[in-house]
Each structure stands twice: as structure tokens, then as C-alpha cells.
Amino acid sequence: MENYLDYWEDIFASQGWGAYPPEELVRTIARNFRKVENKSSIKILEIGCGPGPNIWYLVREGYSVAGIDGSKTAIAQAQQRLEKEGLPSLPPSVDLKVGNFVNLPWPDDYFDAVIDVEGLYANKFDDIKTVVHEVKRTLKKGGFFFGKMFGDKTTGSDSGERVGDRTRLNPTQGPCSGNAVAHFFNKNDLQLIFQDFDELKIDYSLRTEQEEKIDIFEWLVWAKY
């Protein structure tokens, strides 16, 4: 997995990234926590947080937020954005770490929610299963995982070098074009990796880009522990 972290460090160091959270994440957070008066009592972790558009949103809403990414540049960008806007950027309110999320550096039963927006897919399937096990370990009982993940109907899912079922190195087409590794999930994958959670809800979204030349199929996963 370390080679893939080097790839993402190069990406974040050389190009810009999205600045705002996806609508599905905003809805999920609101649906689950809108009645909580003291939002700082809610701890939320993002795996693969990148330069922090979702971190920024969660901090603005008043949650206690943690994030991890393999790119030190991405973590620095996330902290700089918070500081620029006068928002908390350091513990205890915000805890951002550079690291590999197959080994999450937080204790058991710690987070109320763990989120992933197209970070988990950028790994081989065995590593993905390990990460989900770590997610469950760090979740409080009653906590939940929310994720957006590229599905196998996404353009480019059959491009690049095949290194496993639905796993590709260096896809040449679609939204994952040029990525070091990409796993394109099917529903069975999701049911397998989240089988130890108490409740699982799976939906999907499908949109096109470049005048309908590119299909972007994303699974929306909510899993309660």
C-alpha cells in the first residue's frame, strides 16, 4: 500500500482538489445528528480525507473531527484552510494525521461516525477488508460508517491492468484514469466487507460527465455497528 501513498502525495502536491462536501454526506450527517445540541460531543473520523473539504464542513458545523490521509501535503492543505478561516485546526477539536488507514491510530470504541468519500476504493480488496475491520474497531457501539465508492458500472472499470476481481492498476478511462490502483465495487463486495455490522443500507447514484461520455456509478453505503 505504501507505493500508492506515494502516488497520492504526488497528486495532492501538483494539482487542486474539490473544495466542498458532497450532498449525500451533508444529508447523512444532518439526518443522524441534527437533534444533538452539543455537536462537539460527536466524534467523526474521515479516512482518506485529502485536503479536507469534508473536514472543513464538519468543523464548521461544530463536530469534533479527525482525519487521516497518506499525503502530508493533503493534511497540510486541510489544516491551512481551517486556519485561514479562523476555525479550529488542532486537538482536541481537530485531529489530522498523516498515515496509512489500514492501521488507524485511534483507540477502540472512539468515534460516533466514520466517513469515506472515494478513499477506500483506491486500494486492493484485501487492504479494503482490513480497513473496514479497523473502522469497526474504532466505532462506538451504535456508531455508523458512511461511504461513497465507485461501482463496477463506472467508465474505466475494465481498463488498465487487472490485479484482482474488479481491481485495476492504472485505469486508462473514466474518473479513476491514471490512478495507481482502483477497486470498482459490486454489491456483493459491499455485503461481504460489511457483514459484521448490525445494519447495512446500500443505495447508488449514477451521473454522466463530458456530454454523457463518462458514466460515474457510485455506491452509497450506510453501515451501523
HELIX and SHEET records of a PDB file:
HELIX    1   1 GLU A    2  SER A   14  1                                  13    
HELIX    2   2 GLU A   23  PHE A   33  1                                  11    
HELIX    3   3 LYS A   39  SER A   41  5                                   3    
HELIX    4   4 PRO A   53  GLU A   61  1                                   9    
HELIX    5   5 LYS A   72  LYS A   84  1                                  13    
HELIX    6   6 PHE A  125  THR A  138  1                                  14    
HELIX    7   7 LYS A  187  ILE A  193  1                                   7    
SHEET    1   A 7 VAL A  94  VAL A  98  0                                        
SHEET    2   A 7 SER A  64  ASP A  69  1                                        
SHEET    3   A 7 LYS A  43  ILE A  47  1                                        
SHEET    4   A 7 PHE A 111  VAL A 117  1                                        
SHEET    5   A 7 LEU A 139  PHE A 150  1                                        
SHEET    6   A 7 ILE A 214  LYS A 224 -1                                        
SHEET    7   A 7 GLU A 199  GLU A 209 -1                                        
SHEET    1   B 3 GLU A 161  GLY A 164  0                                        
SHEET    2   B 3 THR A 167  LEU A 169 -1                                        
SHEET    3   B 3 VAL A 181  HIS A 183 -1                                        
END                                                                             
